């Protein structure tokens, strides 16, 4: 539909330079430049390396997205960018680029929340989000249960990780097993050939007096690491596949159990799972099994849309335009700890006609 908002989204919260273009809820382009290989030798993301990689990849990735979508930058109805949370330096590169393009094109600017974007991206796969939406977001930096009645203005946290996020635990255990970085995909691969019941690892915060919706994976990580160390100290071979499967099972067991409980408690008949760890095959399978048993409809985007990408930012930006949300001001800045309760950073003024005055100068060519 030509009357649906055409929005470009920029995502630079971590090590992926993502640029997406959507028209309404239709994905037109999803261009990604990853710097993961540059971080692999350090065993984790190095913020300064990520920032430099974003700087080098930004313009080529935007040009590639425009070409893939078959649209001109002048056709855009808005520019959306991740304003937080994330790595401060990395975010600043994306925000600066978005401001420059929006100013030159005379288009409204929307600084949006990374976590809310992970929820909104599901619209590109399964259509408009139900209201309210129950979302389980699991990634390298976040493990959260969120309830949203309006993805552009109302996101309520029910629970979150109190220490290591799920993806962070995967990375750390992969490092102990000498499997490299990032840990999620490789542990998932090894786990498929292992026995998830081979070793009983702890399930954090699942006691009757523990917070119902909060997560903790630090104790699990320590337990697995000590188990591996004990095997090595005894001169025994570490069964990498069984350890991977048993560790992975402990993580996804807790995630899905708490998510289904939240749906039941809140009277929500569906569950959306997003974030990088949502690409994990066992998480998707166990969630489907438990949701079906509980009469809950499961929505999980395809793996490529689960990891950080520009399409999710564009999707939320398009929703902001469609619902006439107030654009951000030119003094928009990156906020590394932007709370999920702020789906976007609105400007102070409701008069944004000055934005379009710039386009008369034809600054962008």
C-alpha positions as CSV (number, residue, x, y, z in Angstrom):
1,X,0.0,0.0,0.0
2,X,1.5,3.3,-1.2
3,X,-0.1,5.2,1.7
4,X,1.7,3.2,4.4
5,X,4.7,4.9,5.9
6,X,8.0,4.2,4.3
7,X,10.7,4.3,7.0
8,X,14.4,3.6,7.2
9,X,15.7,2.2,10.5
10,X,19.3,2.2,11.8
11,X,20.5,-0.2,14.5
12,X,24.0,0.1,16.0
13,X,23.5,-0.9,19.7
14,X,26.2,-3.6,19.7
15,X,28.3,-5.2,16.9
16,X,25.8,-5.3,14.0
17,X,25.4,-2.3,11.7
18,X,21.8,-2.9,10.6
19,X,19.8,-0.8,8.1
20,X,16.2,-1.8,7.3
21,X,13.5,-0.3,5.2
22,X,9.8,-1.1,5.7
23,X,6.6,0.1,4.2
24,X,4.0,-0.3,6.9
25,X,4.5,-3.9,8.0
26,X,6.1,-5.0,4.8
27,X,9.9,-5.6,4.8
28,X,11.6,-4.1,1.8
29,X,15.3,-4.3,2.7
30,X,17.4,-5.7,5.6
31,X,21.0,-4.9,5.2
32,X,23.5,-5.9,7.9
33,X,27.3,-5.5,8.2
34,X,28.6,-7.5,11.2
35,X,31.9,-6.9,13.0
36,X,31.6,-10.2,14.9
37,X,34.8,-11.6,13.4
38,X,36.7,-8.6,14.6
39,X,35.6,-9.4,18.2
40,X,36.1,-13.1,18.1
41,X,39.8,-13.1,19.0
42,X,38.9,-11.1,22.2
43,X,36.1,-13.6,23.2
44,X,33.5,-10.8,23.4
45,X,32.5,-7.5,21.9
46,X,35.0,-4.6,22.3
47,X,33.1,-1.3,22.3
48,X,35.7,0.8,20.6
49,X,36.2,-1.8,17.8
50,X,32.4,-1.9,17.4
51,X,32.1,1.9,17.1
52,X,34.8,2.1,14.5
53,X,33.2,-0.7,12.5
54,X,29.9,1.1,12.6
55,X,31.5,4.3,11.3
56,X,33.1,2.5,8.4
57,X,30.0,0.4,7.5
58,X,27.3,3.0,7.9
59,X,27.1,4.8,4.5
60,X,27.6,1.7,2.4
61,X,25.0,-0.3,4.4
62,X,22.4,2.5,4.0
63,X,23.1,2.7,0.2
64,X,22.8,-1.1,0.0
65,X,19.4,-1.0,1.8
66,X,18.0,1.7,-0.4
67,X,19.2,-0.2,-3.5
68,X,17.7,-3.5,-2.2
69,X,14.4,-1.8,-1.5
70,X,14.3,0.0,-4.8
71,X,13.5,3.4,-3.3
72,X,15.1,6.8,-3.1
73,X,16.1,8.4,0.1
74,X,13.8,11.3,-0.8
75,X,10.8,8.9,-0.8
76,X,11.2,8.1,2.9
77,X,8.5,9.3,5.4
78,X,10.9,9.1,8.4
79,X,14.2,7.9,9.8
80,X,14.3,5.7,12.9
81,X,17.3,4.9,15.0
82,X,18.1,2.9,18.1
83,X,18.7,5.5,20.8
84,X,19.3,2.9,23.5
85,X,19.9,0.8,25.4
86,X,23.3,-0.5,24.2
87,X,27.0,0.4,24.0
88,X,27.3,4.2,24.3
89,X,29.9,4.7,21.5
90,X,28.2,2.4,19.1
91,X,24.8,4.0,19.7
92,X,26.3,7.5,19.1
93,X,27.4,6.5,15.6
94,X,23.9,5.4,14.6
95,X,22.2,8.4,16.2
96,X,24.6,10.8,14.5
97,X,24.1,9.2,11.1
98,X,20.3,9.2,11.5
99,X,20.3,12.9,12.5
100,X,22.4,13.8,9.5
101,X,20.2,11.9,7.0
102,X,17.0,13.2,8.6
103,X,18.2,16.8,8.6
104,X,19.5,16.6,5.0
105,X,16.3,15.0,3.7
106,X,14.0,17.1,5.8
107,X,12.4,14.0,7.3
108,X,11.1,13.4,10.9
109,X,13.6,11.6,13.2
110,X,12.5,8.9,15.7
111,X,14.9,7.7,18.4
112,X,13.5,4.3,19.5
113,X,14.1,1.7,22.1
114,X,16.1,-1.4,21.2
115,X,13.9,-3.8,23.2
116,X,10.6,-2.4,21.9
117,X,12.0,-2.8,18.4
118,X,12.7,-6.5,19.1
119,X,9.0,-6.9,19.8
120,X,7.8,-4.8,16.9
121,X,9.8,-6.7,14.3
122,X,7.4,-9.6,14.6
123,X,4.8,-7.5,12.7
124,X,7.0,-8.0,9.6
125,X,6.5,-11.7,9.9
126,X,3.1,-12.3,11.4
127,X,1.2,-9.1,10.9
128,X,0.0,-6.5,13.5
129,X,0.8,-7.3,17.1
130,X,-2.1,-8.3,19.4
131,X,-2.9,-5.8,22.2
132,X,-1.7,-6.5,24.8
133,X,1.4,-8.4,23.7
134,X,3.4,-10.6,26.1
135,X,7.0,-10.7,25.0
136,X,10.0,-12.8,26.1
137,X,13.2,-11.0,25.0
138,X,16.4,-13.0,25.3
139,X,19.8,-11.8,24.0
140,X,23.4,-11.2,24.9
141,X,22.5,-8.2,27.1
142,X,18.8,-8.8,28.1
143,X,16.5,-11.4,29.4
144,X,13.1,-9.7,30.0
145,X,9.4,-10.4,30.2
146,X,7.5,-7.5,28.9
147,X,3.8,-6.7,28.6
148,X,2.8,-4.0,26.0
149,X,-0.7,-2.6,25.4
150,X,0.7,-0.2,22.7
151,X,4.2,-0.8,21.4
152,X,4.7,2.9,20.6
153,X,3.8,4.2,24.1
154,X,3.2,1.5,26.7
155,X,5.7,-1.3,27.6
156,X,5.6,-2.6,31.1
157,X,8.4,-4.8,32.5
158,X,7.2,-7.8,34.4
159,X,10.6,-9.4,35.0
160,X,14.3,-9.2,34.0
161,X,17.6,-10.8,34.6
162,X,19.3,-9.8,37.9
163,X,22.8,-10.8,36.7
164,X,24.0,-12.6,33.5
165,X,21.6,-12.4,30.5
166,X,20.9,-15.7,28.8
167,X,23.0,-14.9,25.7
168,X,25.9,-13.8,28.0
169,X,25.8,-17.2,29.8
170,X,25.9,-19.0,26.4
171,X,29.0,-16.9,25.5
172,X,30.8,-17.6,28.8
173,X,30.1,-21.4,28.8
174,X,31.3,-21.6,25.1
175,X,34.5,-19.9,26.2
176,X,35.0,-22.4,29.0
177,X,34.5,-25.2,26.5
178,X,36.8,-23.5,24.0
179,X,34.1,-23.3,21.4
180,X,34.8,-19.7,20.4
181,X,32.6,-16.6,20.1
182,X,29.7,-16.0,19.8
183,X,28.6,-19.0,22.0
184,X,24.9,-19.3,21.2
185,X,25.0,-20.8,17.7
186,X,27.9,-23.2,18.4
187,X,26.3,-24.5,21.7
188,X,23.0,-25.0,19.9
189,X,24.8,-27.0,17.3
190,X,26.7,-29.2,19.7
191,X,23.6,-29.7,21.9
192,X,21.7,-31.3,19.0
193,X,24.1,-34.3,19.3
194,X,24.0,-34.4,23.2
195,X,21.7,-35.6,25.9
196,X,19.9,-32.8,27.7
197,X,19.3,-35.1,30.7
198,X,22.9,-36.2,31.0
199,X,23.8,-33.7,33.7
200,X,21.4,-31.9,36.1
201,X,22.3,-28.3,36.3
202,X,20.5,-25.8,38.5
203,X,17.4,-23.8,37.5
204,X,17.9,-20.3,38.9
205,X,15.1,-18.4,40.7
206,X,12.5,-21.2,40.4
207,X,11.8,-21.7,44.1
208,X,8.4,-20.9,45.6
209,X,9.7,-17.7,47.3
210,X,11.7,-16.5,44.3
211,X,10.5,-13.6,42.1
212,X,8.1,-15.2,39.6
213,X,9.3,-13.5,36.5
214,X,12.9,-12.6,37.1
215,X,15.9,-14.5,35.7
216,X,19.3,-15.5,37.0
217,X,21.9,-17.4,35.0
218,X,25.0,-16.5,37.0
219,X,24.7,-19.5,39.4
220,X,24.0,-21.9,36.4
221,X,27.1,-20.5,34.6
222,X,29.3,-21.1,37.7
223,X,27.9,-24.6,38.2
224,X,28.6,-25.6,34.6
225,X,32.1,-24.1,34.7
226,X,33.0,-25.9,38.0
227,X,31.6,-29.2,36.6
228,X,33.9,-28.8,33.6
229,X,36.9,-27.9,35.7
230,X,36.4,-30.9,37.9
231,X,36.4,-33.2,34.9
232,X,39.6,-31.7,33.6
233,X,41.2,-31.8,37.0
234,X,40.5,-35.5,37.2
235,X,42.1,-36.0,33.8
236,X,38.8,-37.0,32.2
237,X,37.5,-36.0,28.9
238,X,34.7,-33.3,29.0
239,X,31.6,-34.5,27.1
240,X,31.1,-31.3,25.2
241,X,27.9,-32.3,23.5
242,X,26.2,-33.5,26.7
243,X,27.4,-30.4,28.6
244,X,26.1,-28.2,25.8
245,X,22.7,-29.9,25.7
246,X,22.3,-30.0,29.5
247,X,23.3,-26.4,30.0
248,X,21.0,-25.3,27.1
249,X,18.1,-27.2,28.6
250,X,18.5,-25.5,31.9
251,X,18.4,-22.1,30.3
252,X,15.4,-22.7,28.0
253,X,13.5,-24.6,30.7
254,X,13.5,-21.5,33.0
255,X,12.8,-19.1,30.1
256,X,9.8,-20.9,28.8
257,X,8.4,-21.9,32.2
258,X,8.3,-18.3,33.4
259,X,7.0,-16.9,30.1
260,X,4.1,-19.4,30.0
261,X,3.3,-18.6,33.7
262,X,3.3,-14.8,32.9
263,X,0.8,-15.4,30.1
264,X,-1.5,-17.4,32.4
265,X,-1.3,-14.9,35.2
266,X,-2.0,-11.9,33.0
267,X,-4.7,-13.6,31.0
268,X,-2.8,-13.2,27.7
269,X,-3.4,-16.0,25.1
270,X,-0.3,-15.6,23.1
271,X,3.5,-15.2,23.5
272,X,6.0,-13.4,21.3
273,X,9.7,-14.4,21.7
274,X,12.4,-12.1,20.3
275,X,16.1,-11.2,20.7
276,X,19.2,-13.1,19.5
277,X,18.7,-16.2,21.7
278,X,15.2,-16.6,20.1
279,X,17.1,-18.1,17.2
280,X,18.0,-21.0,19.4
281,X,16.4,-24.2,18.1
282,X,15.7,-25.8,21.5
283,X,14.1,-22.6,22.9
284,X,11.8,-22.4,19.9
285,X,10.9,-26.1,20.2
286,X,10.3,-26.1,23.9
287,X,8.3,-22.9,23.8
288,X,6.1,-24.3,21.0
289,X,5.5,-27.5,23.1
290,X,4.6,-25.7,26.3
291,X,2.5,-23.0,24.6
292,X,0.5,-25.6,22.8
293,X,-0.1,-27.5,26.1
294,X,-1.3,-24.2,27.7
295,X,-3.5,-23.1,24.8
296,X,-1.2,-20.1,24.1
297,X,-0.4,-19.0,20.5
298,X,3.3,-18.6,19.9
299,X,4.8,-15.9,17.7
300,X,8.6,-16.1,16.9
301,X,10.2,-14.3,14.0
302,X,12.5,-16.1,11.6
303,X,16.1,-16.3,13.1
304,X,17.5,-13.5,11.0
305,X,14.9,-11.1,12.4
306,X,15.6,-12.2,16.0
307,X,19.2,-11.0,16.0
308,X,20.0,-7.3,16.0
309,X,18.9,-5.7,12.6
310,X,17.7,-2.5,11.1
311,X,14.4,-4.0,10.0
312,X,13.2,-4.1,13.6
313,X,14.0,-0.4,14.1
314,X,12.3,0.5,10.9
315,X,9.2,-1.5,11.9
316,X,8.9,0.4,15.1
317,X,9.6,3.7,13.3
318,X,6.8,3.0,10.8
319,X,4.4,2.3,13.7
320,X,5.4,5.7,15.2
321,X,4.6,7.4,12.0
322,X,1.4,5.5,11.5
323,X,0.2,6.4,15.0
324,X,1.3,10.1,14.7
325,X,3.8,9.9,17.5
326,X,5.8,13.0,18.2
327,X,9.2,12.8,16.4
328,X,12.4,13.3,18.3
329,X,14.2,16.6,18.5
330,X,17.6,17.4,16.9
331,X,19.2,17.3,20.3
332,X,18.4,13.5,20.5
333,X,21.3,11.7,22.1
334,X,22.2,8.1,22.7
335,X,21.1,6.7,26.1
336,X,23.0,3.4,26.9
337,X,20.5,2.6,29.7
338,X,17.3,3.8,28.1
339,X,14.5,2.1,30.0
340,X,12.2,-0.2,28.2
341,X,9.3,1.9,29.5
342,X,10.3,4.5,27.0
343,X,9.6,2.9,23.6
344,X,10.8,6.1,21.9
345,X,12.3,9.5,22.8
346,X,9.7,12.1,21.8
347,X,10.7,15.7,21.2
348,X,9.7,18.6,23.4
349,X,7.8,20.4,20.7
350,X,4.8,19.2,18.8
351,X,5.6,21.6,15.9
352,X,8.0,19.7,13.7
353,X,7.2,21.6,10.5
354,X,10.7,23.1,10.6
355,X,12.0,19.6,9.7
356,X,10.5,19.8,6.3
357,X,11.9,23.3,5.6
358,X,15.3,21.8,5.2
359,X,14.3,19.7,2.3
360,X,13.9,22.9,0.2
361,X,17.6,23.4,0.4
362,X,18.1,20.0,-1.3
363,X,21.0,19.1,1.0
364,X,20.9,15.4,0.1
365,X,22.0,14.4,-3.4
